[in-house]
Amino acid sequence: MTDTALASPPHGAPQTAARTLPSLLALTFAMAIGFTMMASFGTVQEGAKVELGLSDAVLGIIQGVSAALALVVFSVPVGLLVDRFNRKRLLIALALVWTLGTALTAVASGPVMLFVARVLAATGTTGALTAALSLTADLCVPERRGRAMLLVNLGKMAGLAAAFGIGGGLYGTIAAGGLPIIGGLAPWRGTHAILAVIGGAAILPLLFLREPARQEVAATSHAPFRVLAAELWSRRVFLAPLFVGQVAVVMADNAALVWAAPVLSRHYGLQPGDFAGWMGALVFVSGVTGTLLGGFAADWGQNSHIRGGLLLGAVIAASVGVPAALFPIGPTVTWFAIAFGVLSLCGAITGLVTSVALTVLIPNELRGLCIGAFIAFAGLIGFGIAPSLVTAISSLLGGESHLGPALAIVGVATGTLSVFGFFLAMRRAPLSAIDEPI
């Protein structure tokens, strides 16, 4: 009996909520593990810097360029594989990739090997996210997809938080001599060795995951590329503004995350120890809350019978995010924190709504490709352009002392662009995945 037959009731209809919950939890757990592996090195990188004699510039390449390379180079190919092959097996393979990357991190002998290890960890995790979103979409009906998607995104948030909690805890325990089983490895190496074992064990639940039947298919999943390209092109009037809206949000959010700490130090006179705790909690809480609100907003919008109503939550969130982008020029630290939290909240809402839109309004055979393309270009522009754009505007304004106003300008400009993009996408949205946009 095939995986698909095991997963799906007669005629390929989605399963009931009770039957899909174990699979959704398995996918959520997988995402939590994957993002823990992807973000773990950032918590212990100072140990690697000292042992391997790395500069901050090299660390920046290992941390930033490795993630950008994984996003830009591998997201689209993985998306095509998601559309054409068994996603359960692909997800397991990608989990092995992120586990291999974590294990290689533990034994890296120099910056090149460490870079390759982090590329593997990022590739496995971001590729698995595409597969997980595609699987989640086919496990439930469109009307419940927003709530299902939020589980997978909560797994992502939990993984990012666990990278600090578990990674930092293991590092401290090993440094204090509390884990002799790791054989005298440096704390940062021992941390990744243990995480690699955890990652390998975490693959086991995926073996029991069942491949659901693909829903909302407009053409066969093995159609020639020219057929898929024609389908994608026919939806350009919807996908182009949706892409603009979400990429603009990613630009604002990533610029804020990169430059928030320097702004707090330079313009508010705070040291890292003064804000690290509350900033970390703020990012996590706003991300989780935004994900929850985005999931329910997407489902509510679908049931509102408004043309493109699924995207209404994104339009509202993007609009609220425009004034919130003024956080770096707030009069007090309290205003800074409130506005920054609102901006992060709005970004999480639009991200979840966009994910749901791609799984509800795009045919199954194009979903992986679309999600992969969104991840690739958003990663390239968000990581590669937005932070540098802030420094360029700061220089035009008079130098590094103008970082706050420059960050506010970028945030407001990209936020305004996102509102326009989401509003246009909402007006041009198709009625369903098998319909063409208006």
SEVEXZA-293908 format. One record per atom (N, C-alpha, C): residue in three letters; x, y, z. Coordinates in steps of 0.05 Angstrom, whole numbers, plus 5000, padded with zeros to 4 digits. Layout:
# SEVEXZA-293908
AlaXYZ ...
# end
This chain:
# SEVEXZA-293908
Met501749765000 Met500050005000 Met501850255000 Thr501150454984 Thr502850684981 Thr502350885004 Asp504351075007 Asp503951275028 Asp501451445023 Thr500951504997 Thr498651664991 Thr496051524998 Ala495951274993 Ala493551125000 Ala493151115030 Leu495251095045 Leu495051095074 Leu494051365084 Ala494851585070 Ala494351845081 Ala491551945075 Ser490451875053 Ser488152015043 Ser485651845043 Pro483351965051 Pro480851825049 Pro480051795020 Pro477851665014 Pro477051624987 Pro476851874970 His477551844944 His477352054925 His479352284930 Gly481452234947 Gly483552424951 Gly482752674967 Ala480452654982 Ala479652884998 Ala481452915022 Pro481853165032 Pro483553205055 Pro482353065079 Gln484152995098 Gln483252855122 Gln481853035141 Thr480552925161 Thr479253075182 Thr481453195200 Ala480653405216 Ala482553545233 Ala483853355253 Ala482353165264 Ala483452975284 Ala485552795271 Arg485052705246 Arg486952525233 Arg489452665224 Thr489252925217 Thr491553075207 Thr493353175229 Leu492253205254 Leu493853325276 Leu496553185280 Pro496652915282 Pro499352795286 Pro501352865264 Ser500352875239 Ser502152945217 Ser503053245219 Leu501253415226 Leu501853695229 Leu503853735252 Leu503453595274 Leu505353615297 Leu508153505289 Ala508153295273 Ala510753185263 Ala512253395246 Leu510753535229 Leu511953745212 Leu512853975229 Thr511254045249 Thr511954265268 Thr514554205283 Phe514653955293 Phe517053865307 Phe519553865289 Ala519153775264 Ala521353775245 Ala522454065240 Met520554255237 Met521454525233 Met522854645257 Ala521954565281 Ala523254665305 Ala526154555306 Ile526554305300 Ile529254185300 Ile530954315278 Gly529854345254 Gly531354455232 Gly532354745237 Phe530554915247 Phe531355185252 Phe533155205277 Thr533055015295 Thr534955005317 Thr537754955305 Met537954765287 Met540554695274 Met541554935258 Met539855065244 Met540655285226 Met541655525242 Ala540455585265 Ala541155825281 Ala543055765303 Ser543755515308 Ser545355445331 Ser548155565332 Phe549355595309 Phe552155695309 Phe552355985319 Gly550256145313 Gly550356415322 Gly550656445352 Thr549556255367 Thr549756275396 Thr552556215407 Val554056055393 Val556655965403 Val558956055385 Gln558556235367 Gln560556305348 Gln563056435360 Glu562856555383 Glu565156685395 Glu567256475402 Gly566456235410 Gly568256015415 Gly569755935390 Ala568355915368 Ala569555835343 Ala571456055333 Lys570756305338 Lys572456525329 Lys575156515343 Val575156465369 Val577656445384 Val579356205376 Glu578055975374 Glu579555725368 Glu580755725340 Leu579155825320 Leu580055815293 Leu581356075283 Gly581456275301 Gly582756525294 Gly581256675272 Leu578656685274 Leu577056815253 Leu576657105259 Ser576457265239 Ser575757555242 Ser572757585241 Asp571857825249 Asp568957885247 Asp567957875218 Ala569657955199 Ala568857945171 Ala568457665162 Val570257485170 Val569957205162 Val567457085175 Leu567057145201 Leu564657055214 Leu562157145200 Gly562157405191 Gly559857505177 Gly559357355151 Ile561457265137 Ile561057105113 Ile559956835120 Ile561056715141 Ile560156445150 Ile557256455158 Gln556456665172 Gln553656685182 Gln551756785161 Gly552457015148 Gly550557135129 Gly550657025101 Val553057005089 Val553156915061 Val552356625059 Ser552956465079 Ser552156185077 Ser549156155076 Ala547656315092 Ala544756305092 Ala543656415065 Ala544856635056 Ala543956755030 Ala544456565007 Leu546756425007 Leu547356234986 Leu545356004986 Ala544655905010 Ala542655695011 Ala539955785001 Leu539256035007 Leu536656134999 Leu536556184969 Val538656314958 Val538556394931 Val539056164911 Val540955994918 Val541755784899 Val539955534900 Phe539055464924 Phe537755204927 Phe534755214930 Ser533555454937 Ser530755464943 Ser529055384918 Val529655494895 Val528055434871 Val528355144863 Pro530755034861 Pro530954744854 Pro529454564874 Val529654624900 Val528254464919 Val525254494915 Gly524354734908 Gly521554784903 Gly520554614880 Leu522154594859 Leu521354424836 Leu521154134844 Leu523054044861 Leu522953764871 Leu520353724888 Val519653914904 Val517253894921 Val514853854903 Asp514753994881 Asp512453984863 Asp512253714848 Arg514453574845 Arg514553344827 Arg514953074841 Phe515953064865 Phe516652814877 Phe515352784905 Asn515752544916 Asn514652484942 Asn515852664963 Arg514152824976 Arg515153034994 Arg516052925021 Lys514852705029 Lys515752575054 Lys518652495052 Arg519352355030 Arg522052265026 Arg523952495023 Leu523052705009 Leu524752935005 Leu525253075032 Leu523153085048 Leu523453215075 Leu525553055092 Ile525452795091 Ile527352635106 Ile530152685095 Ala530452695069 Ala533052745057 Ala534153015066 Leu532453225066 Leu533253485075 Leu533953495104 Ala532553335120 Ala533253315149 Ala535953195152 Leu536652995136 Leu539352885136 Leu541453095128 Val540753265110 Val542553475101 Val543153675124 Trp541053765139 Trp541553945161 Trp543053805184 Thr542553545187 Thr544053395208 Thr546953375200 Leu547553315175 Leu550253305165 Leu551653565169 Gly550353785162 Gly551454055166 Gly552154105195 Thr550454025213 Thr550954065242 Thr553353895251 Ala553453645242 Ala555653475249 Ala558353575238 Leu558353675213 Leu560753795202 Leu561654045217 Thr559754195227 Thr560454425243 Thr562054345267 Ala561354125279 Ala562754025303 Ala565653945298 Val566253865273 Val568953775267 Val570453955248 Ala569354195242 Ala570554375222 Ala573354445230 Ser575254425211 Ser578054485217 Ser578854755209 Gly577154895194 Gly577755165185 Gly575355305174 Pro575655555166 Pro573255715157 Pro571855605132 Val573355485114 Val572055375090 Val570155145097 Met571154955113 Met569554735121 Met567154825138 Leu567655025154 Leu565455135171 Leu563355265153 Phe564255405133 Phe562355535114 Phe560655325100 Val561855115090 Val560454905077 Val558454775096 Ala559254735120 Ala557454615140 Ala554954785145 Arg555355055147 Arg553155225152 Arg551255255127 Val552455235103 Val550855225079 Val549054985079 Leu550154755087 Leu548554505088 Leu546254535108 Ala546854645132 Ala544854675152 Ala542554855143 Ala543355075130 Ala541355265120 Ala539755155096 Thr541155005079 Thr539754885055 Thr537654685064 Gly538454505082 Gly536654305092 Gly534254425106 Thr534654635122 Thr532454755137 Thr530554905119 Thr531655085102 Thr529855245085 Thr528455075064 Gly529854875054 Gly528554695035 Gly526354535048 Ala526854445073 Ala524754295087 Ala522354465093 Leu522754725097 Leu520454905102 Leu518654905078 Thr519754915054 Thr518154905029 Thr516554645028 Ala517854425033 Ala516554165033 Ala514354145054 Ala514954245078 Ala513054235100 Ala510554405094 Leu510854635082 Leu508554805075 Leu506854665053 Ser508154545034 Ser506654395013 Ser505054165025 Leu506354015043 Leu504953785056 Leu502653885073 Thr503154105088 Thr501054205105 Thr498554295089 Ala499054415066 Ala496854505049 Ala495054275040 Asp496254045035 Asp494753815025 Asp493553645048 Leu494253705072 Leu493153555095 Leu490453665104 Cys489753905094 Cys487254025104 Cys485854185082 Val483354245085 Val481854395065 Val482754685066 Pro482354835044 Pro483355115044 Pro482255285067 Glu479755235075 Glu478555395097 Glu479955365123 Arg481555155127 Arg483055115153 Arg486055145149 Arg486855225126 Arg489755225119 Arg491255435136 Gly490055665141 Gly491455865157 Gly492155765185 Arg490355635198 Arg490955525225 Arg492955295224 Ala492855135202 Ala494754925199 Ala497555035194 Met497755245178 Met500355365172 Met501555495196 Leu499955595214 Leu501055725238 Leu502555525255 Leu501655275255 Leu503155075271 Leu505955035260 Val506255015234 Val508954985222 Val510655235228 Asn509455465226 Asn510955715231 Asn511655745261 Leu509955645278 Leu510655635307 Leu512955455312 Gly513155235297 Gly515555065299 Gly518055215292 Lys517855375271 Lys520155545263 Lys520955735285 Met518955875297 Met519556055319 Met520755915343 Ala519655685349 Ala520755525371 Ala523655445366 Gly524255365341 Gly526955295335 Gly528955515338 Leu528155755329 Leu529855985332 Leu530356055361 Ala528256025377 Ala528656075406 Ala530355855419 Ala529955605410 Ala531455385422 Ala534455405415 Ala535055525392 Ala537855565385 Ala539355715407 Phe537955915419 Phe539056065441 Phe538955905467 Gly536555795473 Gly536155655498 Gly537755395500 Ile537355205481 Ile538654945482 Ile541654975475 Gly542155135453 Gly544955165446 Gly546655305468 Gly545555515479 Gly546955655500 Gly547255485525 Gly545155325531 Gly545255155555 Gly547254935552 Leu547354805528 Leu549354605524 Leu552254715525 Tyr552554945513 Tyr555255075513 Tyr556155125542 Gly554355235559 Gly555055295586 Gly555655045602 Thr554054835598 Thr554454585612 Thr557054455604 Ile557754445579 Ile560254325570 Ile562654495580 Ala562354755579 Ala564554925588 Ala565054885618 Ala563054815633 Ala563354765662 Ala564154475668 Gly564654315647 Gly565454035651 Gly563253845658 Gly560753925651 Gly558453755659 Gly557753535641 Leu559053515617 Leu558453305598 Leu561053175588 Pro562353015604 Pro564852885596 Pro564552695573 Ile562052615566 Ile561552425545 Ile562452525517 Ile562652785515 Ile563352895489 Ile566452885484 Gly567952775502 Gly570752715498 Gly572652945496 Gly572153155512 Gly574053375512 Gly573853565489 Leu571753555473 Leu571353745452 Leu570954025463 Ala571854225447 Ala571254505455 Ala568254535458 Pro567354715476 Pro564454745481 Pro562854785456 Trp563854955437 Trp562255005413 Trp562054765395 Arg564154605395 Arg564154355380 Arg562354145393 Gly562654115419 Gly561053925434 Gly558053985432 Thr557454245431 Thr554654325428 Thr553454225402 His554954255380 His553954175354 His554053865351 Ala555953735365 Ala555953445364 Ala553453335376 Ile552653445399 Ile550153355412 Ile547753425396 Leu547753665384 Leu545453745368 Leu545153565343 Ala547453475332 Ala547353295309 Ala546053035317 Val546652935341 Val545352685350 Val542352725354 Ile541652955365 Ile538853015369 Ile537453035342 Gly538853165323 Gly537653195296 Gly537252925282 Gly539152745285 Gly538852485274 Gly536452335286 Ala536252345312 Ala534052215326 Ala531352335318 Ala531352595313 Ala528852735307 Ala527752665280 Ile529352525263 Ile528352445237 Ile526352215240 Leu526552065261 Leu524951825264 Leu521951875262 Pro520852085274 Pro517952135271 Pro517152185242 Leu518952285225 Leu518252335197 Leu517852075182 Leu518951855192 Leu518651595179 Leu515651505179 Phe514251605199 Phe511351525202 Phe509551735189 Leu510651945177 Leu509052145163 Leu508052025137 Arg505552095130 Arg504351985106 Arg504052195085 Glu504652125060 Glu504452315038 Glu501552345030 Pro500452585034 Pro497652625026 Pro497252664996 Ala494852614986 Ala494252664958 Ala494452964952 Arg495353034929 Arg495653314922 Arg492853424915 Gln492253654926 Gln489653784921 Gln489954024902 Glu487854104890 Glu487754344872 Glu489954324850 Val489954114835 Val491854074814 Val490654164788 Ala491954364774 Ala490954454748 Ala492254304725 Ala494754204729 Ala496154044710 Ala497653824725 Thr498353614711 Thr499853404724 Thr502353504737 Ser503153384760 Ser505553464774 Ser508053404758 His507853244737 His510153184720 His509853304693 Ala508353524691 Ala507953664666 Ala510653784657 Pro511053814631 Pro513453944620 Pro513854224632 Phe516354304634 Phe516854564647 Phe515454794632 Arg515254764605 Arg513954984590 Arg511055014598 Val509754784605 Val506954804615 Val506854944641 Leu508654874659 Leu508755004685 Leu509355304683 Ala511255364665 Ala512055644661 Ala509655804650 Ala508155684632 Ala505755824621 Ala503755874643 Glu503355674661 Glu501455704683 Glu502455934701 Leu504955934707 Leu506056144725 Leu505856414712 Trp506456434686 Trp506256694672 Trp503356794671 Ser501456614669 Ser498656704668 Ser497756824694 Arg499256774716 Arg498556884742 Arg500257114750 Arg501757234731 Arg503657444738 Arg502357694749 Val499857754741 Val498557994751 Val497857974780 Phe497657724790 Phe497257684819 Phe499857644834 Leu501657474823 Leu504057404837 Leu506057634839 Ala506157804818 Ala508158024818 Ala507658224841 Pro505158324845 Pro504758504868 Pro504958364895 Leu504158104896 Leu504457954921 Leu507357934928 Phe509057874908 Phe511957864912 Phe513058124922 Val512258344909 Val513158614917 Val512358664946 Gly509858604953 Gly508958654980 Gly510558505001 Gln510958244997 Gln512358095018 Gln515358155018 Val516558194995 Val519458254995 Val519958525009 Ala518158715005 Ala518458975018 Ala518258945048 Val516558775058 Val516358715086 Val518858595097 Val519958395082 Val522458265090 Val524758475091 Met524858655073 Met526858865073 Met526659035099 Ala524259115106 Ala523859285130 Ala524559125155 Asp523658875156 Asp524158715180 Asp527058645184 Asn528458565162 Asn531258485165 Asn533058725171 Ala532458955158 Ala533959205165 Ala533559275194 Ala531159235205 Ala530659295233 Ala532159105251 Leu532158855245 Leu533658655261 Leu536658705261 Val537758775238 Val540658815235 Val541559065250 Trp539959285249 Trp540959545259 Trp539659635285 Ala537759475296 Ala536459555321 Ala538459585343 Ala540259395346 Ala542159395368 Ala544059645366 Pro545259695342 Pro546959935340 Pro545460195346 Val542960205338 Val541360445344 Val540960475374 Leu540360265388 Leu540060275417 Leu542660365431 Ser544860275420 Ser547460355432 Ser548160635426 Arg547860715400 Arg548860975392 Arg546961205399 His544361155397 His542361375401 His541061375428 Tyr541061145442 Tyr539761135468 Tyr541761075490 Gly544261035484 Gly546361005504 Gly546160745519 Leu544960525508 Leu544760275521 Leu547060085513 Gln547859915531 Gln549759705525 Gln548359445519 Pro549559255504 Pro548159005497 Pro546958865521 Gly548258865543 Gly547058735567 Gly544558865577 Asp544159125569 Asp541859265578 Asp539259185563 Phe539659095538 Phe537359045521 Phe537158765510 Ala539158605513 Ala539158335500 Ala536758175509 Gly536258175535 Gly534058005545 Gly531358095535 Trp530658345538 Trp528058435530 Trp527658445499 Met529858495485 Met529658485455 Met529158205445 Gly530558005457 Gly530057725449 Gly527257645454 Ala526257705479 Ala523457635486 Ala521457775467 Leu522058025461 Leu520258185444 Leu520058065416 Val522357985405 Val522357855378 Val520757595378 Phe521157435399 Phe519757175400 Phe516757215405 Val516057375424 Val513157415430 Val511757535406 Ser512857745394 Ser511557865371 Ser511357675348 Gly513457515344 Gly513357315322 Gly511257105326 Val511056995350 Val508956795356 Val506156915354 Thr505857155366 Thr503157285365 Thr502357355337 Gly504257455321 Gly503757525294 Gly503057275277 Thr504357055282 Thr503756815268 Thr500956715274 Leu500156725300 Leu497456645308 Leu495356825294 Leu495857085296 Leu493957275284 Leu493757235254 Gly496057195241 Gly496157155212 Gly494556905203 Gly494856695219 Gly493356445212 Gly490356485213 Phe489456605235 Phe486556655238 Phe485556865218 Ala487257065213 Ala486457275194 Ala486157165166 Ala487956975158 Ala487756855132 Ala485156695129 Asp484556525149 Asp482156365148 Asp479656545149 Trp479656755165 Trp477356935166 Trp477057065139 Gly479257155127 Gly479057285101 Gly477957105080 Gln478756855080 Gln477656665060 Gln474656625063 Asn473656635088 Asn470856585093 Asn469156845091 Ser470457065085 Ser469057325084 Ser467557365058 His468257205038 His466957225011 His467657494997 Ile469857625007 Ile470857864994 Ile472957774973 Arg472857884950 Arg474857814929 Arg477657864940 Gly479257654941 Gly481957684952 Gly482057724982 Gly479857664995 Gly479657715024 Gly481757575041 Leu482957365030 Leu485057225044 Leu487357415050 Leu487857615033 Leu490057795035 Leu489358055051 Leu486858075060 Leu486058315075 Leu487758355100 Gly488358135114 Gly489958155138 Gly492758265132 Ala493858185109 Ala496458285101 Ala496358585095 Val494258675082 Val493958955076 Val493859125101 Ile492259025120 Ile491959175146 Ile494559175161 Ala495858935163 Ala498358915178 Ala500559095166 Ala500759085139 Ala502759255126 Ala502259555131 Ser499759635131 Ser499059915137 Ser499859995165 Val499359825184 Val500059875212 Val503159885215 Gly504459725198 Gly507359715200 Gly508859965190 Val507460135174 Val508760375164 Val509460565186 Pro507560655203 Pro508460835225 Pro510160695245 Ala509860435249 Ala511560285268 Ala514460285259 Ala514960325233 Ala517760325223 Ala519260575233 Leu517860765245 Leu519161005257 Leu520460945284 Phe520560685292 Phe521660615318 Phe524460725324 Pro526260735304 Pro528960825311 Pro529261125317 Ile527061275313 Ile527261565320 Ile525161625342 Gly524261415356 Gly522461455379 Gly523761625401 Pro522161775416 Pro523261955436 Pro524461815460 Thr523561565466 Thr524561415489 Thr525061125481 Val526460975499 Val526860695494 Val524160545494 Thr522360635511 Thr519660505513 Thr518260525486 Trp518260765474 Trp517060805448 Trp518460635427 Phe521060615429 Phe522660455411 Phe521660165412 Ala521460055437 Ala520759775441 Ala517959725431 Ile516059905437 Ile513259855428 Ile513059855398 Ala514260055385 Ala514160065356 Ala515559835342 Phe517959765353 Phe519459535342 Phe517759275344 Gly516559245367 Gly514859005371 Gly512558995352 Val511259225347 Val509059235328 Val509959175300 Leu512359275292 Leu513459225266 Leu513958925262 Ser515158795282 Ser515658505281 Ser513058355280 Leu511058435295 Leu508458305295 Leu507158325267 Cys507258555255 Cys506058595228 Cys507558425208 Gly510258405210 Gly511758245191 Gly511057945193 Ala510557855218 Ala509757575221 Ala507057515209 Ile505257715212 Ile502557675201 Ile502657665170 Thr504057845158 Thr504157845128 Thr505557595118 Gly507657505132 Gly509057265124 Gly507257015124 Leu505656985145 Leu503856755147 Leu501656775126 Val500457015123 Val498357055103 Val499356995075 Thr501757085069 Thr502957035042 Thr503356735038 Ser504256595058 Ser504656305056 Ser501956165050 Val499856245064 Val497256125060 Val496256195032 Ala496656445023 Ala495756524996 Ala496956354974 Leu499556284977 Leu500856124957 Leu499855844957 Thr498955744980 Thr497955464981 Thr495055444974 Val493555664975 Val490655664969 Val490155764941 Leu491555954931 Leu490956084906 Leu492756014883 Ile494755834888 Ile496555744867 Ile496155434864 Pro496055334839 Pro495755044835 Pro497954884848 Asn497354644856 Asn499154474871 Asn501854444857 Glu501754404830 Glu504154344816 Glu506054594814 Leu505154824823 Leu506755074822 Leu507555164850 Arg506455044871 Arg506755154898 Arg509655144907 Gly510954924904 Gly513754904913 Gly515555094898 Leu515055124872 Leu516655314856 Leu516155594865 Cys513655664870 Cys512955944879 Cys514155994907 Ile513855814925 Ile514855854952 Ile517955874951 Gly519155694936 Gly522055704933 Gly523055964921 Ala521656064901 Ala522456314889 Ala522056554908 Phe519956544923 Phe519456754943 Phe521756754964 Ile522356514974 Ile524556494994 Ile527156594982 Ala527756514958 Ala530356584945 Ala530556884942 Phe528657014929 Phe528857294924 Phe528557464949 Ala526757384967 Ala526457534992 Ala529057515008 Gly530357275008 Gly532857255022 Gly535057415010 Leu535157414984 Leu537257574970 Leu536957874975 Ile534557974972 Ile534058254975 Ile534058335005 Gly532758175021 Gly532558235050 Gly535258225064 Phe536958025058 Phe539557995070 Phe541658155056 Gly541458165029 Gly543658285014 Gly543358575008 Ile540958685007 Ile540558964998 Ile539659145021 Ala537659055036 Ala536459235056 Ala538459345077 Pro540159185090 Pro542059295109 Pro543959495097 Ser544959435073 Ser546759615059 Ser545359875051 Leu542859855044 Leu541360095036 Leu541160295059 Val540860185084 Val540860355107 Val543460515110 Thr545660375108 Thr548260505111 Thr548760705089 Ala547760645065 Ala548160835042 Ala546561095048 Ile544161075058 Ile542461305064 Ile543661455087 Ser544761315107 Ser546061435130 Ser548461605121 Ser549961505101 Ser552261655091 Ser551261915077 Leu549061895062 Leu547962125048 Leu547062335068 Leu546062245091 Leu545062435111 Leu547262555128 Gly549662445126 Gly551962565141 Gly553662375156 Gly553162115155 Gly554961925169 Gly553561745188 Glu555161595203 Glu554061385221 Glu552261495243 Ser552561745250 Ser550961865271 Ser547961885262 His547461855236 His544761875226 His543561595220 Leu544561395233 Leu543561125228 Leu540561095234 Gly539661215256 Gly536861195264 Gly534961315243 Pro535361565234 Pro533661675213 Pro533761515187 Ala536161415180 Ala536461265155 Ala534861005157 Leu534860875180 Leu533360625184 Leu530360685182 Ala529560915194 Ala526660985193 Ala525861045164 Ile527561175148 Ile526861225120 Ile526460975104 Val528360785108 Val528160535093 Val525560385102 Gly525060375128 Gly522760235139 Gly520160345128 Val519860615129 Val517360735119 Val517060705089 Ala519260735074 Ala519060705045 Ala518260425037 Thr519660225048 Thr519059945041 Thr516259865052 Gly515559975075 Gly512859915086 Gly510660015068 Thr511060265058 Thr509060375040 Thr508860215014 Leu511160125004 Leu511159954980 Leu509659694985 Ser509959585009 Ser508659325016 Ser505659365016 Val504659585027 Val501759635027 Val500659634999 Phe502059784981 Phe501159794953 Phe501159514940 Gly503359364945 Gly503559094933 Gly501258914943 Phe500858894969 Phe498758724979 Phe495958804970 Phe495459074969 Phe492859164960 Phe492359094931 Leu494359124914 Leu494059054886 Leu493758754883 Ala495258594898 Ala494958304897 Ala492158214906 Met491058354926 Met488458284935 Met486358334914 Arg486558554899 Arg484658624878 Arg484858434854 Arg487258324850 Arg487758154827 Arg487757854834 Ala487057784858 Ala487157504867 Ala485157334852 Pro485957084845 Pro484056894832 Pro482056804853 Leu479856694843 Leu477756584862 Leu478756334876 Ser480356174862 Ser481455924873 Ser484055854859 Ala485255634868 Ala487855554856 Ala487655484827 Ile485355394818 Ile485055304790 Ile483955524772 Asp483455754783 Asp482455984767 Asp484856174762 Glu484656314740 Glu486656524734 Glu485856784747 Pro487756954754 Pro487157214766 Pro485557384747 Ile484257584759 Ile482857784742 Ile484757994732 
# end
